[in-house]
Amino acid sequence: MTTENNNNDYGKTQNPTSGKAIASLVLGILSLVIPYVGLILGIIGIVLAKKAFYEIAQLNYNGKGMAIAGLQLV
């Protein structure tokens, strides 16, 4: 007797999360915490967020929310 559980997600593949989106979120947070250097980090975070949006749209990656949050923090 075999019991098959159809509620597992073991065989499904998940889209990867964009590394640029993660970096833009981290740089957005650091731009608020670190004085003076935060301006440069904020500019880099904006550029990475824009590149992450392009990467997410083209390659069907996850992480759009993180890219948006990175822009909001800057």
mmCIF file of the N, C-alpha and C atoms, coordinates in Angstrom:
data_MODEL
# 
_entry.id   MODEL 
# 
loop_
_atom_site.group_PDB 
_atom_site.id 
_atom_site.type_symbol 
_atom_site.label_atom_id 
_atom_site.label_alt_id 
_atom_site.label_comp_id 
_atom_site.label_asym_id 
_atom_site.label_entity_id 
_atom_site.label_seq_id 
_atom_site.pdbx_PDB_ins_code 
_atom_site.Cartn_x 
_atom_site.Cartn_y 
_atom_site.Cartn_z 
_atom_site.occupancy 
_atom_site.B_iso_or_equiv 
_atom_site.pdbx_formal_charge 
_atom_site.auth_seq_id 
_atom_site.auth_comp_id 
_atom_site.auth_asym_id 
_atom_site.auth_atom_id 
_atom_site.pdbx_PDB_model_num 
ATOM 1   N N  . MET A 1 1  ? 0.834  -1.167 0.000   1.00 0.00 ? 1  MET A N  1 
ATOM 2   C CA . MET A 1 1  ? 0.000  0.000  0.000   1.00 0.00 ? 1  MET A CA 1 
ATOM 3   C C  . MET A 1 1  ? 0.888  1.243  0.000   1.00 0.00 ? 1  MET A C  1 
ATOM 4   N N  . THR A 1 2  ? 0.690  2.064  -0.988  1.00 0.00 ? 2  THR A N  1 
ATOM 5   C CA . THR A 1 2  ? 1.474  3.292  -1.059  1.00 0.00 ? 2  THR A CA 1 
ATOM 6   C C  . THR A 1 2  ? 0.562  4.475  -0.792  1.00 0.00 ? 2  THR A C  1 
ATOM 7   N N  . THR A 1 3  ? 1.079  5.383  -0.024  1.00 0.00 ? 3  THR A N  1 
ATOM 8   C CA . THR A 1 3  ? 0.334  6.621  0.228   1.00 0.00 ? 3  THR A CA 1 
ATOM 9   C C  . THR A 1 3  ? 1.063  7.747  -0.487  1.00 0.00 ? 3  THR A C  1 
ATOM 10  N N  . GLU A 1 4  ? 0.359  8.407  -1.351  1.00 0.00 ? 4  GLU A N  1 
ATOM 11  C CA . GLU A 1 4  ? 0.968  9.487  -2.122  1.00 0.00 ? 4  GLU A CA 1 
ATOM 12  C C  . GLU A 1 4  ? 0.416  10.813 -1.628  1.00 0.00 ? 4  GLU A C  1 
ATOM 13  N N  . ASN A 1 5  ? 1.312  11.694 -1.233  1.00 0.00 ? 5  ASN A N  1 
ATOM 14  C CA . ASN A 1 5  ? 0.917  13.002 -0.743  1.00 0.00 ? 5  ASN A CA 1 
ATOM 15  C C  . ASN A 1 5  ? 1.084  14.006 -1.874  1.00 0.00 ? 5  ASN A C  1 
ATOM 16  N N  . ASN A 1 6  ? -0.004 14.556 -2.355  1.00 0.00 ? 6  ASN A N  1 
ATOM 17  C CA . ASN A 1 6  ? 0.056  15.500 -3.462  1.00 0.00 ? 6  ASN A CA 1 
ATOM 18  C C  . ASN A 1 6  ? 0.286  16.934 -3.012  1.00 0.00 ? 6  ASN A C  1 
ATOM 19  N N  . ASN A 1 7  ? 0.469  17.158 -1.741  1.00 0.00 ? 7  ASN A N  1 
ATOM 20  C CA . ASN A 1 7  ? 0.640  18.514 -1.233  1.00 0.00 ? 7  ASN A CA 1 
ATOM 21  C C  . ASN A 1 7  ? 2.104  18.926 -1.100  1.00 0.00 ? 7  ASN A C  1 
ATOM 22  N N  . ASN A 1 8  ? 3.024  18.089 -1.518  1.00 0.00 ? 8  ASN A N  1 
ATOM 23  C CA . ASN A 1 8  ? 4.433  18.454 -1.381  1.00 0.00 ? 8  ASN A CA 1 
ATOM 24  C C  . ASN A 1 8  ? 4.909  19.202 -2.632  1.00 0.00 ? 8  ASN A C  1 
ATOM 25  N N  . ASP A 1 9  ? 5.926  20.005 -2.451  1.00 0.00 ? 9  ASP A N  1 
ATOM 26  C CA . ASP A 1 9  ? 6.491  20.792 -3.539  1.00 0.00 ? 9  ASP A CA 1 
ATOM 27  C C  . ASP A 1 9  ? 7.915  20.344 -3.865  1.00 0.00 ? 9  ASP A C  1 
ATOM 28  N N  . TYR A 1 10 ? 8.200  19.079 -3.632  1.00 0.00 ? 10 TYR A N  1 
ATOM 29  C CA . TYR A 1 10 ? 9.566  18.604 -3.813  1.00 0.00 ? 10 TYR A CA 1 
ATOM 30  C C  . TYR A 1 10 ? 9.987  18.568 -5.280  1.00 0.00 ? 10 TYR A C  1 
ATOM 31  N N  . GLY A 1 11 ? 9.083  18.270 -6.172  1.00 0.00 ? 11 GLY A N  1 
ATOM 32  C CA . GLY A 1 11 ? 9.440  18.140 -7.574  1.00 0.00 ? 11 GLY A CA 1 
ATOM 33  C C  . GLY A 1 11 ? 9.368  19.429 -8.359  1.00 0.00 ? 11 GLY A C  1 
ATOM 34  N N  . LYS A 1 12 ? 8.855  20.479 -7.758  1.00 0.00 ? 12 LYS A N  1 
ATOM 35  C CA . LYS A 1 12 ? 8.673  21.740 -8.472  1.00 0.00 ? 12 LYS A CA 1 
ATOM 36  C C  . LYS A 1 12 ? 9.936  22.585 -8.394  1.00 0.00 ? 12 LYS A C  1 
ATOM 37  N N  . THR A 1 13 ? 10.198 23.273 -9.476  1.00 0.00 ? 13 THR A N  1 
ATOM 38  C CA . THR A 1 13 ? 11.340 24.181 -9.476  1.00 0.00 ? 13 THR A CA 1 
ATOM 39  C C  . THR A 1 13 ? 10.838 25.587 -9.183  1.00 0.00 ? 13 THR A C  1 
ATOM 40  N N  . GLN A 1 14 ? 11.674 26.348 -8.540  1.00 0.00 ? 14 GLN A N  1 
ATOM 41  C CA . GLN A 1 14 ? 11.333 27.715 -8.177  1.00 0.00 ? 14 GLN A CA 1 
ATOM 42  C C  . GLN A 1 14 ? 12.265 28.659 -8.925  1.00 0.00 ? 14 GLN A C  1 
ATOM 43  N N  . ASN A 1 15 ? 11.728 29.782 -9.379  1.00 0.00 ? 15 ASN A N  1 
ATOM 44  C CA . ASN A 1 15 ? 12.551 30.766 -10.052 1.00 0.00 ? 15 ASN A CA 1 
ATOM 45  C C  . ASN A 1 15 ? 13.547 31.353 -9.063  1.00 0.00 ? 15 ASN A C  1 
ATOM 46  N N  . PRO A 1 16 ? 14.771 31.603 -9.498  1.00 0.00 ? 16 PRO A N  1 
ATOM 47  C CA . PRO A 1 16 ? 15.764 32.189 -8.588  1.00 0.00 ? 16 PRO A CA 1 
ATOM 48  C C  . PRO A 1 16 ? 15.444 33.647 -8.282  1.00 0.00 ? 16 PRO A C  1 
ATOM 49  N N  . THR A 1 17 ? 15.945 34.103 -7.167  1.00 0.00 ? 17 THR A N  1 
ATOM 50  C CA . THR A 1 17 ? 15.783 35.501 -6.775  1.00 0.00 ? 17 THR A CA 1 
ATOM 51  C C  . THR A 1 17 ? 16.927 36.305 -7.361  1.00 0.00 ? 17 THR A C  1 
ATOM 52  N N  . SER A 1 18 ? 16.604 37.474 -7.852  1.00 0.00 ? 18 SER A N  1 
ATOM 53  C CA . SER A 1 18 ? 17.607 38.343 -8.455  1.00 0.00 ? 18 SER A CA 1 
ATOM 54  C C  . SER A 1 18 ? 18.588 38.834 -7.392  1.00 0.00 ? 18 SER A C  1 
ATOM 55  N N  . GLY A 1 19 ? 19.851 38.634 -7.641  1.00 0.00 ? 19 GLY A N  1 
ATOM 56  C CA . GLY A 1 19 ? 20.886 39.111 -6.728  1.00 0.00 ? 19 GLY A CA 1 
ATOM 57  C C  . GLY A 1 19 ? 20.965 40.620 -6.698  1.00 0.00 ? 19 GLY A C  1 
ATOM 58  N N  . LYS A 1 20 ? 20.659 41.248 -7.827  1.00 0.00 ? 20 LYS A N  1 
ATOM 59  C CA . LYS A 1 20 ? 20.664 42.711 -7.884  1.00 0.00 ? 20 LYS A CA 1 
ATOM 60  C C  . LYS A 1 20 ? 19.558 43.298 -7.019  1.00 0.00 ? 20 LYS A C  1 
ATOM 61  N N  . ALA A 1 21 ? 18.422 42.615 -6.935  1.00 0.00 ? 21 ALA A N  1 
ATOM 62  C CA . ALA A 1 21 ? 17.329 43.084 -6.087  1.00 0.00 ? 21 ALA A CA 1 
ATOM 63  C C  . ALA A 1 21 ? 17.721 43.004 -4.615  1.00 0.00 ? 21 ALA A C  1 
ATOM 64  N N  . ILE A 1 22 ? 18.382 41.926 -4.239  1.00 0.00 ? 22 ILE A N  1 
ATOM 65  C CA . ILE A 1 22 ? 18.844 41.778 -2.853  1.00 0.00 ? 22 ILE A CA 1 
ATOM 66  C C  . ILE A 1 22 ? 19.867 42.859 -2.530  1.00 0.00 ? 22 ILE A C  1 
ATOM 67  N N  . ALA A 1 23 ? 20.791 43.097 -3.462  1.00 0.00 ? 23 ALA A N  1 
ATOM 68  C CA . ALA A 1 23 ? 21.826 44.106 -3.240  1.00 0.00 ? 23 ALA A CA 1 
ATOM 69  C C  . ALA A 1 23 ? 21.220 45.498 -3.132  1.00 0.00 ? 23 ALA A C  1 
ATOM 70  N N  . SER A 1 24 ? 20.200 45.798 -3.945  1.00 0.00 ? 24 SER A N  1 
ATOM 71  C CA . SER A 1 24 ? 19.588 47.123 -3.869  1.00 0.00 ? 24 SER A CA 1 
ATOM 72  C C  . SER A 1 24 ? 18.871 47.321 -2.538  1.00 0.00 ? 24 SER A C  1 
ATOM 73  N N  . LEU A 1 25 ? 18.254 46.263 -2.017  1.00 0.00 ? 25 LEU A N  1 
ATOM 74  C CA . LEU A 1 25 ? 17.612 46.359 -0.708  1.00 0.00 ? 25 LEU A CA 1 
ATOM 75  C C  . LEU A 1 25 ? 18.639 46.597 0.395   1.00 0.00 ? 25 LEU A C  1 
ATOM 76  N N  . VAL A 1 26 ? 19.727 45.858 0.353   1.00 0.00 ? 26 VAL A N  1 
ATOM 77  C CA . VAL A 1 26 ? 20.776 46.008 1.372   1.00 0.00 ? 26 VAL A CA 1 
ATOM 78  C C  . VAL A 1 26 ? 21.402 47.401 1.287   1.00 0.00 ? 26 VAL A C  1 
ATOM 79  N N  . LEU A 1 27 ? 21.675 47.877 0.076   1.00 0.00 ? 27 LEU A N  1 
ATOM 80  C CA . LEU A 1 27 ? 22.272 49.205 -0.066  1.00 0.00 ? 27 LEU A CA 1 
ATOM 81  C C  . LEU A 1 27 ? 21.296 50.303 0.326   1.00 0.00 ? 27 LEU A C  1 
ATOM 82  N N  . GLY A 1 28 ? 20.002 50.084 0.096   1.00 0.00 ? 28 GLY A N  1 
ATOM 83  C CA . GLY A 1 28 ? 19.015 51.054 0.542   1.00 0.00 ? 28 GLY A CA 1 
ATOM 84  C C  . GLY A 1 28 ? 18.982 51.173 2.051   1.00 0.00 ? 28 GLY A C  1 
ATOM 85  N N  . ILE A 1 29 ? 19.085 50.047 2.734   1.00 0.00 ? 29 ILE A N  1 
ATOM 86  C CA . ILE A 1 29 ? 19.116 50.061 4.203   1.00 0.00 ? 29 ILE A CA 1 
ATOM 87  C C  . ILE A 1 29 ? 20.400 50.724 4.696   1.00 0.00 ? 29 ILE A C  1 
ATOM 88  N N  . LEU A 1 30 ? 21.531 50.374 4.087   1.00 0.00 ? 30 LEU A N  1 
ATOM 89  C CA . LEU A 1 30 ? 22.805 50.951 4.515   1.00 0.00 ? 30 LEU A CA 1 
ATOM 90  C C  . LEU A 1 30 ? 22.878 52.445 4.232   1.00 0.00 ? 30 LEU A C  1 
ATOM 91  N N  . SER A 1 31 ? 22.202 52.903 3.172   1.00 0.00 ? 31 SER A N  1 
ATOM 92  C CA . SER A 1 31 ? 22.240 54.338 2.866   1.00 0.00 ? 31 SER A CA 1 
ATOM 93  C C  . SER A 1 31 ? 21.531 55.151 3.942   1.00 0.00 ? 31 SER A C  1 
ATOM 94  N N  . LEU A 1 32 ? 20.607 54.540 4.670   1.00 0.00 ? 32 LEU A N  1 
ATOM 95  C CA . LEU A 1 32 ? 19.951 55.234 5.770   1.00 0.00 ? 32 LEU A CA 1 
ATOM 96  C C  . LEU A 1 32 ? 20.775 55.208 7.049   1.00 0.00 ? 32 LEU A C  1 
ATOM 97  N N  . VAL A 1 33 ? 21.557 54.162 7.218   1.00 0.00 ? 33 VAL A N  1 
ATOM 98  C CA . VAL A 1 33 ? 22.271 53.956 8.479   1.00 0.00 ? 33 VAL A CA 1 
ATOM 99  C C  . VAL A 1 33 ? 23.627 54.658 8.491   1.00 0.00 ? 33 VAL A C  1 
ATOM 100 N N  . ILE A 1 34 ? 24.334 54.632 7.383   1.00 0.00 ? 34 ILE A N  1 
ATOM 101 C CA . ILE A 1 34 ? 25.697 55.163 7.342   1.00 0.00 ? 34 ILE A CA 1 
ATOM 102 C C  . ILE A 1 34 ? 25.667 56.611 6.841   1.00 0.00 ? 34 ILE A C  1 
ATOM 103 N N  . PRO A 1 35 ? 26.123 57.559 7.645   1.00 0.00 ? 35 PRO A N  1 
ATOM 104 C CA . PRO A 1 35 ? 26.127 58.948 7.185   1.00 0.00 ? 35 PRO A CA 1 
ATOM 105 C C  . PRO A 1 35 ? 27.240 59.199 6.165   1.00 0.00 ? 35 PRO A C  1 
ATOM 106 N N  . TYR A 1 36 ? 27.043 60.180 5.302   1.00 0.00 ? 36 TYR A N  1 
ATOM 107 C CA . TYR A 1 36 ? 27.973 60.641 4.266   1.00 0.00 ? 36 TYR A CA 1 
ATOM 108 C C  . TYR A 1 36 ? 28.199 59.612 3.165   1.00 0.00 ? 36 TYR A C  1 
ATOM 109 N N  . VAL A 1 37 ? 28.595 58.424 3.511   1.00 0.00 ? 37 VAL A N  1 
ATOM 110 C CA . VAL A 1 37 ? 28.809 57.367 2.521   1.00 0.00 ? 37 VAL A CA 1 
ATOM 111 C C  . VAL A 1 37 ? 27.463 56.875 1.986   1.00 0.00 ? 37 VAL A C  1 
ATOM 112 N N  . GLY A 1 38 ? 26.407 57.119 2.745   1.00 0.00 ? 38 GLY A N  1 
ATOM 113 C CA . GLY A 1 38 ? 25.080 56.683 2.364   1.00 0.00 ? 38 GLY A CA 1 
ATOM 114 C C  . GLY A 1 38 ? 24.600 57.267 1.049   1.00 0.00 ? 38 GLY A C  1 
ATOM 115 N N  . LEU A 1 39 ? 25.055 58.453 0.693   1.00 0.00 ? 39 LEU A N  1 
ATOM 116 C CA . LEU A 1 39 ? 24.678 59.062 -0.586  1.00 0.00 ? 39 LEU A CA 1 
ATOM 117 C C  . LEU A 1 39 ? 25.195 58.229 -1.754  1.00 0.00 ? 39 LEU A C  1 
ATOM 118 N N  . ILE A 1 40 ? 26.434 57.806 -1.658  1.00 0.00 ? 40 ILE A N  1 
ATOM 119 C CA . ILE A 1 40 ? 27.024 56.981 -2.714  1.00 0.00 ? 40 ILE A CA 1 
ATOM 120 C C  . ILE A 1 40 ? 26.351 55.613 -2.754  1.00 0.00 ? 40 ILE A C  1 
ATOM 121 N N  . LEU A 1 41 ? 26.110 55.039 -1.589  1.00 0.00 ? 41 LEU A N  1 
ATOM 122 C CA . LEU A 1 41 ? 25.442 53.743 -1.527  1.00 0.00 ? 41 LEU A CA 1 
ATOM 123 C C  . LEU A 1 41 ? 24.022 53.829 -2.076  1.00 0.00 ? 41 LEU A C  1 
ATOM 124 N N  . GLY A 1 42 ? 23.353 54.941 -1.832  1.00 0.00 ? 42 GLY A N  1 
ATOM 125 C CA . GLY A 1 42 ? 22.009 55.134 -2.346  1.00 0.00 ? 42 GLY A CA 1 
ATOM 126 C C  . GLY A 1 42 ? 21.972 55.195 -3.863  1.00 0.00 ? 42 GLY A C  1 
ATOM 127 N N  . ILE A 1 43 ? 22.938 55.881 -4.448  1.00 0.00 ? 43 ILE A N  1 
ATOM 128 C CA . ILE A 1 43 ? 23.014 55.972 -5.914  1.00 0.00 ? 43 ILE A CA 1 
ATOM 129 C C  . ILE A 1 43 ? 23.278 54.600 -6.519  1.00 0.00 ? 43 ILE A C  1 
ATOM 130 N N  . ILE A 1 44 ? 24.174 53.851 -5.923  1.00 0.00 ? 44 ILE A N  1 
ATOM 131 C CA . ILE A 1 44 ? 24.462 52.499 -6.402  1.00 0.00 ? 44 ILE A CA 1 
ATOM 132 C C  . ILE A 1 44 ? 23.227 51.614 -6.246  1.00 0.00 ? 44 ILE A C  1 
ATOM 133 N N  . GLY A 1 45 ? 22.495 51.786 -5.136  1.00 0.00 ? 45 GLY A N  1 
ATOM 134 C CA . GLY A 1 45 ? 21.273 51.018 -4.904  1.00 0.00 ? 45 GLY A CA 1 
ATOM 135 C C  . GLY A 1 45 ? 20.209 51.308 -5.946  1.00 0.00 ? 45 GLY A C  1 
ATOM 136 N N  . ILE A 1 46 ? 20.086 52.567 -6.365  1.00 0.00 ? 46 ILE A N  1 
ATOM 137 C CA . ILE A 1 46 ? 19.116 52.931 -7.402  1.00 0.00 ? 46 ILE A CA 1 
ATOM 138 C C  . ILE A 1 46 ? 19.478 52.273 -8.725  1.00 0.00 ? 46 ILE A C  1 
ATOM 139 N N  . VAL A 1 47 ? 20.749 52.313 -9.086  1.00 0.00 ? 47 VAL A N  1 
ATOM 140 C CA . VAL A 1 47 ? 21.196 51.703 -10.345 1.00 0.00 ? 47 VAL A CA 1 
ATOM 141 C C  . VAL A 1 47 ? 20.951 50.197 -10.322 1.00 0.00 ? 47 VAL A C  1 
ATOM 142 N N  . LEU A 1 48 ? 21.271 49.559 -9.209  1.00 0.00 ? 48 LEU A N  1 
ATOM 143 C CA . LEU A 1 48 ? 21.053 48.112 -9.107  1.00 0.00 ? 48 LEU A CA 1 
ATOM 144 C C  . LEU A 1 48 ? 19.576 47.754 -9.143  1.00 0.00 ? 48 LEU A C  1 
ATOM 145 N N  . ALA A 1 49 ? 18.737 48.591 -8.555  1.00 0.00 ? 49 ALA A N  1 
ATOM 146 C CA . ALA A 1 49 ? 17.297 48.321 -8.585  1.00 0.00 ? 49 ALA A CA 1 
ATOM 147 C C  . ALA A 1 49 ? 16.764 48.401 -10.013 1.00 0.00 ? 49 ALA A C  1 
ATOM 148 N N  . LYS A 1 50 ? 17.218 49.389 -10.763 1.00 0.00 ? 50 LYS A N  1 
ATOM 149 C CA . LYS A 1 50 ? 16.787 49.511 -12.159 1.00 0.00 ? 50 LYS A CA 1 
ATOM 150 C C  . LYS A 1 50 ? 17.246 48.309 -12.982 1.00 0.00 ? 50 LYS A C  1 
ATOM 151 N N  . LYS A 1 51 ? 18.472 47.865 -12.758 1.00 0.00 ? 51 LYS A N  1 
ATOM 152 C CA . LYS A 1 51 ? 18.962 46.678 -13.457 1.00 0.00 ? 51 LYS A CA 1 
ATOM 153 C C  . LYS A 1 51 ? 18.217 45.426 -13.016 1.00 0.00 ? 51 LYS A C  1 
ATOM 154 N N  . ALA A 1 52 ? 17.831 45.378 -11.741 1.00 0.00 ? 52 ALA A N  1 
ATOM 155 C CA . ALA A 1 52 ? 17.075 44.231 -11.243 1.00 0.00 ? 52 ALA A CA 1 
ATOM 156 C C  . ALA A 1 52 ? 15.699 44.155 -11.886 1.00 0.00 ? 52 ALA A C  1 
ATOM 157 N N  . PHE A 1 53 ? 15.042 45.308 -12.090 1.00 0.00 ? 53 PHE A N  1 
ATOM 158 C CA . PHE A 1 53 ? 13.743 45.306 -12.759 1.00 0.00 ? 53 PHE A CA 1 
ATOM 159 C C  . PHE A 1 53 ? 13.858 44.741 -14.167 1.00 0.00 ? 53 PHE A C  1 
ATOM 160 N N  . TYR A 1 54 ? 14.905 45.120 -14.873 1.00 0.00 ? 54 TYR A N  1 
ATOM 161 C CA . TYR A 1 54 ? 15.120 44.603 -16.219 1.00 0.00 ? 54 TYR A CA 1 
ATOM 162 C C  . TYR A 1 54 ? 15.376 43.096 -16.185 1.00 0.00 ? 54 TYR A C  1 
ATOM 163 N N  . GLU A 1 55 ? 16.219 42.660 -15.244 1.00 0.00 ? 55 GLU A N  1 
ATOM 164 C CA . GLU A 1 55 ? 16.553 41.247 -15.117 1.00 0.00 ? 55 GLU A CA 1 
ATOM 165 C C  . GLU A 1 55 ? 15.324 40.411 -14.739 1.00 0.00 ? 55 GLU A C  1 
ATOM 166 N N  . ILE A 1 56 ? 14.504 40.935 -13.861 1.00 0.00 ? 56 ILE A N  1 
ATOM 167 C CA . ILE A 1 56 ? 13.294 40.224 -13.435 1.00 0.00 ? 56 ILE A CA 1 
ATOM 168 C C  . ILE A 1 56 ? 12.325 40.067 -14.603 1.00 0.00 ? 56 ILE A C  1 
ATOM 169 N N  . ALA A 1 57 ? 12.186 41.118 -15.397 1.00 0.00 ? 57 ALA A N  1 
ATOM 170 C CA . ALA A 1 57 ? 11.260 41.067 -16.526 1.00 0.00 ? 57 ALA A CA 1 
ATOM 171 C C  . ALA A 1 57 ? 11.765 40.141 -17.632 1.00 0.00 ? 57 ALA A C  1 
ATOM 172 N N  . GLN A 1 58 ? 13.050 40.153 -17.901 1.00 0.00 ? 58 GLN A N  1 
ATOM 173 C CA . GLN A 1 58 ? 13.606 39.374 -19.006 1.00 0.00 ? 58 GLN A CA 1 
ATOM 174 C C  . GLN A 1 58 ? 13.784 37.901 -18.653 1.00 0.00 ? 58 GLN A C  1 
ATOM 175 N N  . LEU A 1 59 ? 14.262 37.617 -17.460 1.00 0.00 ? 59 LEU A N  1 
ATOM 176 C CA . LEU A 1 59 ? 14.615 36.244 -17.089 1.00 0.00 ? 59 LEU A CA 1 
ATOM 177 C C  . LEU A 1 59 ? 13.603 35.582 -16.167 1.00 0.00 ? 59 LEU A C  1 
ATOM 178 N N  . ASN A 1 60 ? 12.514 36.292 -15.856 1.00 0.00 ? 60 ASN A N  1 
ATOM 179 C CA . ASN A 1 60 ? 11.451 35.750 -15.018 1.00 0.00 ? 60 ASN A CA 1 
ATOM 180 C C  . ASN A 1 60 ? 11.974 35.347 -13.628 1.00 0.00 ? 60 ASN A C  1 
ATOM 181 N N  . TYR A 1 61 ? 12.764 36.222 -13.029 1.00 0.00 ? 61 TYR A N  1 
ATOM 182 C CA . TYR A 1 61 ? 13.292 35.994 -11.688 1.00 0.00 ? 61 TYR A CA 1 
ATOM 183 C C  . TYR A 1 61 ? 12.306 36.510 -10.647 1.00 0.00 ? 61 TYR A C  1 
ATOM 184 N N  . ASN A 1 62 ? 12.514 36.102 -9.408  1.00 0.00 ? 62 ASN A N  1 
ATOM 185 C CA . ASN A 1 62 ? 11.784 36.641 -8.269  1.00 0.00 ? 62 ASN A CA 1 
ATOM 186 C C  . ASN A 1 62 ? 12.566 37.818 -7.698  1.00 0.00 ? 62 ASN A C  1 
ATOM 187 N N  . GLY A 1 63 ? 11.912 38.601 -6.832  1.00 0.00 ? 63 GLY A N  1 
ATOM 188 C CA . GLY A 1 63 ? 12.610 39.672 -6.134  1.00 0.00 ? 63 GLY A CA 1 
ATOM 189 C C  . GLY A 1 63 ? 12.144 41.069 -6.485  1.00 0.00 ? 63 GLY A C  1 
ATOM 190 N N  . LYS A 1 64 ? 11.017 41.177 -7.164  1.00 0.00 ? 64 LYS A N  1 
ATOM 191 C CA . LYS A 1 64 ? 10.536 42.505 -7.545  1.00 0.00 ? 64 LYS A CA 1 
ATOM 192 C C  . LYS A 1 64 ? 10.217 43.340 -6.308  1.00 0.00 ? 64 LYS A C  1 
ATOM 193 N N  . GLY A 1 65 ? 9.674  42.723 -5.285  1.00 0.00 ? 65 GLY A N  1 
ATOM 194 C CA . GLY A 1 65 ? 9.352  43.439 -4.046  1.00 0.00 ? 65 GLY A CA 1 
ATOM 195 C C  . GLY A 1 65 ? 10.591 43.969 -3.360  1.00 0.00 ? 65 GLY A C  1 
ATOM 196 N N  . MET A 1 66 ? 11.669 43.200 -3.400  1.00 0.00 ? 66 MET A N  1 
ATOM 197 C CA . MET A 1 66 ? 12.916 43.669 -2.786  1.00 0.00 ? 66 MET A CA 1 
ATOM 198 C C  . MET A 1 66 ? 13.495 44.847 -3.547  1.00 0.00 ? 66 MET A C  1 
ATOM 199 N N  . ALA A 1 67 ? 13.394 44.822 -4.868  1.00 0.00 ? 67 ALA A N  1 
ATOM 200 C CA . ALA A 1 67 ? 13.889 45.940 -5.671  1.00 0.00 ? 67 ALA A CA 1 
ATOM 201 C C  . ALA A 1 67 ? 13.064 47.202 -5.405  1.00 0.00 ? 67 ALA A C  1 
ATOM 202 N N  . ILE A 1 68 ? 11.756 47.032 -5.273  1.00 0.00 ? 68 ILE A N  1 
ATOM 203 C CA . ILE A 1 68 ? 10.903 48.181 -4.961  1.00 0.00 ? 68 ILE A CA 1 
ATOM 204 C C  . ILE A 1 68 ? 11.235 48.736 -3.579  1.00 0.00 ? 68 ILE A C  1 
ATOM 205 N N  . ALA A 1 69 ? 11.433 47.863 -2.609  1.00 0.00 ? 69 ALA A N  1 
ATOM 206 C CA . ALA A 1 69 ? 11.780 48.303 -1.262  1.00 0.00 ? 69 ALA A CA 1 
ATOM 207 C C  . ALA A 1 69 ? 13.134 49.004 -1.248  1.00 0.00 ? 69 ALA A C  1 
ATOM 208 N N  . GLY A 1 70 ? 14.084 48.520 -2.043  1.00 0.00 ? 70 GLY A N  1 
ATOM 209 C CA . GLY A 1 70 ? 15.383 49.181 -2.139  1.00 0.00 ? 70 GLY A CA 1 
ATOM 210 C C  . GLY A 1 70 ? 15.259 50.592 -2.672  1.00 0.00 ? 70 GLY A C  1 
ATOM 211 N N  . LEU A 1 71 ? 14.372 50.803 -3.648  1.00 0.00 ? 71 LEU A N  1 
ATOM 212 C CA . LEU A 1 71 ? 14.141 52.147 -4.172  1.00 0.00 ? 71 LEU A CA 1 
ATOM 213 C C  . LEU A 1 71 ? 13.430 53.033 -3.143  1.00 0.00 ? 71 LEU A C  1 
ATOM 214 N N  . GLN A 1 72 ? 12.517 52.470 -2.406  1.00 0.00 ? 72 GLN A N  1 
ATOM 215 C CA . GLN A 1 72 ? 11.777 53.253 -1.427  1.00 0.00 ? 72 GLN A CA 1 
ATOM 216 C C  . GLN A 1 72 ? 12.670 53.718 -0.281  1.00 0.00 ? 72 GLN A C  1 
ATOM 217 N N  . LEU A 1 73 ? 13.644 52.923 0.081   1.00 0.00 ? 73 LEU A N  1 
ATOM 218 C CA . LEU A 1 73 ? 14.525 53.282 1.203   1.00 0.00 ? 73 LEU A CA 1 
ATOM 219 C C  . LEU A 1 73 ? 15.514 54.364 0.824   1.00 0.00 ? 73 LEU A C  1 
ATOM 220 N N  . VAL A 1 74 ? 15.827 54.450 -0.450  1.00 0.00 ? 74 VAL A N  1 
ATOM 221 C CA . VAL A 1 74 ? 16.774 55.481 -0.884  1.00 0.00 ? 74 VAL A CA 1 
ATOM 222 C C  . VAL A 1 74 ? 16.011 56.760 -0.967  1.00 0.00 ? 74 VAL A C  1 
# 
